[in-house]
Amino acid sequence: MPDYGLDLEFGIFPSPDATRHHEVLELAQLADVVGLDHVSIQDHPYQAAHLDTWTLLSAIGARTSQIRLSTNVANLPLRPPVVLAKAAASLDVLTGGRVELGLGAGAFWDGIEAAGGGRKSPRESVDALVEAITVIRSFWAGEPGRFEGEHYSARGLRPGPAPAHDIPIWLGAYKPRMIRITGQLANGWVPSMGYADPPALPDLNARLDEAAVAAGRVPQDIRRIYNIFGTFGTGSGLFAGTVNDWAEQLTDLAVGVGMSAFIVGANDPDFVARFAAEVVPLTRELVAAEREGGTSEKRSVVDDSGPTETIETVAAVDSSQFTAAQLAIPAHLVEVHDYLRSELDQVRDIVRQVREGQTSVGQARSVINTMTIRQNNWTLGAYCESYCRIVTGHHTNEDRGMFPHLLRADPSLEPVVSKLEDDHEVIAGLLDALDRALVALVGDPGYGSDGQRALDALSDAVDQLAESLLAHLSYEEEALHDPLAIHGFG
């Protein structure tokens, strides 16, 4: 089968276990921090042990900043398409365009019927799915409700809100008719191991391509998303071996079968951190090498779950002593920095709006308090320390935080770590000063002498915070680049 040439994407598929809701949220935050692309949640409203999918995705969206959110897949018989379209559009607006909608025609009909969804035949459930896609896309496009179908009606509906971006629709499909509909209508196809194991994928993909071409589309229009499951170890089976084994098997699925997004079932933070830090960058290297015609060099890759192995990888990115996987760690730090810098720009703009009377002090405080940078004490160090605590699953286990880890690995970093920790205290104080300036402005928000002094104090507080924070971020990037490339986060 061909490689469709799409960029690779990676994500997690945690169990929405109601008894572990804190851990599920922390796992999603971890996936966001380590740079994964997706967090995807199954949808079985009749399952007593599960949290509600949309409520959980909303909570995850509020706690993350970059990762995309998806249903995998939404239970259409229990989610009327108009309500589903509105829920997806609303979450997309609230998260800045991070929603992708997976749809399923229905399964486990005893549970669906018990939950009030009614029982449909296979043909009826697929017919209803096709109608639902029409209703959902019309809703997102803002088209007045004119649809009248056998299973759904939206006649007279006034749709809204519009989503923040064009939400892709994925379909979970295995049977011939569902594969044809996926090729005709969907943006993504999402099979799962256990239902469609790798030997079955080439034939299903070929049918999907045929349906796409027959509908006037090209196969590249449809992203192939694969739900996978496995562990790290020394086994010889699929996703049962070392990091190198995982990367090679994912590469085979990408360039040999055409799968371009991999959503791994995972509930363990250590597994997720390792998958993101080791498997993802190595897979990207191997796929890049294959796509460049196999130009590669031998490189030794050390995997602590087994002996050192020699595998084929892409040539070094540059003349640095570090591999691409190693460089990805400090590079991600810079990405987080850039996000925090952008939020600082937002704070400055909010203060400008307060000065110009375009927004209230209360609104300004509300906006600032929701920012990632505010919730993490305005420092990357605190952000990464939080990340490391999530990885361990124990927020009080600080001896496995980023700084203690680096000091154990390289005691000569003690002066650097001490400076960064001192910076944290200074910046926390400046943040408090900013908040006090906002509070003072509430007392006299007018433009008399007291109000003007309060506005000036607010501007000064922002300027002082910006000066210290930007210097701190730059220093941390430079001082920790090599140590993080060598030793990782912990």
Steps between C-alpha positions, in 0.01 A plus 500: 500500500617855439629748751263795478774742609304661785678634807505254785283562805500324837264494795359310794176314563455492880219314669235747628487323837288700745693365799825634353381837376793693650749266333318521165518881504867495601576251223340733245704791638813291471420414138461872431828593671707232324374611160260226392233596248183333624310389808209286389214368717264209439126560536279243671232691696350174629831395658461564874875520565561772239487876528286681244716553194413863420524608863842336527622652173387842621697461823804384303465795264502740795820347637697482174618747241609324182384139479200417282187343651294229335224247555611151407226456403182690600201273555263645244185309607528675841628836366245676274695663215386858569600471866824330398578773247435771759711326765793456262477857370475641853806309621684599183430868573602465864827322416604711204431243227625175654206265447477202262182296489507122479162345418371146528176355366443311823589173668408323825134547421376353829673783684381761250141382528520494881618864488202602287668505161283245329620203299584528130586240242849520346354661187296750700793600720718573197220692328463706819876567505492640145209727591681611817809605307283720276330658802826559688684657210202720411485616862871587504465686170222714648246385243132543597340172597330347199599134537223246537614139505366164602692500829579866572346836432638853536224689321467854631816479711713811544851361540783641711760556617733442210810300595837674520638286216380241250449204733612173338266204520650158560301181450556170674438256215568135415213365289490561120220757501653699788837499322332636186329777699830587669662537158212715377441727801758483779822687577643210695471124540559363850530121535628328814733210565293201596231592248736565207848366565786597264450209255145624433597863439630482138173358366287746700722788387468393135120500529514840668712638216262364238203661672682833528595503132148401396371799701737736318746522788864398536608242760716762673178681598444234766736472795546143624491500883589175676413417861785285630577320826819358644777509759875545506692179552708239321221315320503433129137584430341820381559783749646263756869579463755775543474864397683408180249223429210738550653761269573247226149350520337845489719589202383187318138599563565857383699446181380148420130523581427872503402557863602851603363549853551264790286520814644276772286358777674607820426571865856507636683837503844337483393318183360819344814698582722233349282460193517876434869546580639191326258324266349808332824677394664176390197405291504842335870449414443157351200612295692805376783272392262271312335793329836642396578180316668311779802732534619416849792409716552242772446639847505332837186554702503415868174370644507430872249219462753297305853495360647758267385439144611629164219614269452706189410864563506825313832683483568741784305822477815705542854464625388505862602222733135438577241286325170641382327321788732672747462840337122464514507535880651851524313592182174422673611719789537786253154428361356530849700821551359643180149422617567673832649800315186522288290500816713779640421700186132436574543634853659816364212540257244448776666770711495730197127433464447587867688829454292584195175404670429215259475237774429495872747415774289202598508366146877552488555301819268226376690464173842506664400240758406251226838517326742211510777739593303621803405153613864397492641798692620669183809282472605225268682335786177465693326380182758229447509412868126446481555287191751280682266457795225391261737248345559335837132515587582640842486876530688499829787289371722800432825308505406386150433851373703647218752690714576217745535264206749727325699553820527127556614453142745793507579661838694777324161646400437612859574873433266497198220327689542735797468803274191360331339425835580852619345633180183305579463681832564841343250440221239366742535826693462705184188306414357581843589866439309493173197355674522763774514770232184363345330491840608860570350609172164354603496745791521801270471400135428855387740735333546742790836532666462180705366306202785620281756397761339157518517465123864605500575252778330226298708580191818504710412163650457348156826651374695368799347156463575492127862606550570232761300224337646542151855509638429190707359305205795588277750404769324171566495413129872559467614354831292180486519423127788252518415352842144426386619352172734272692292412806138570401231633733526214744 
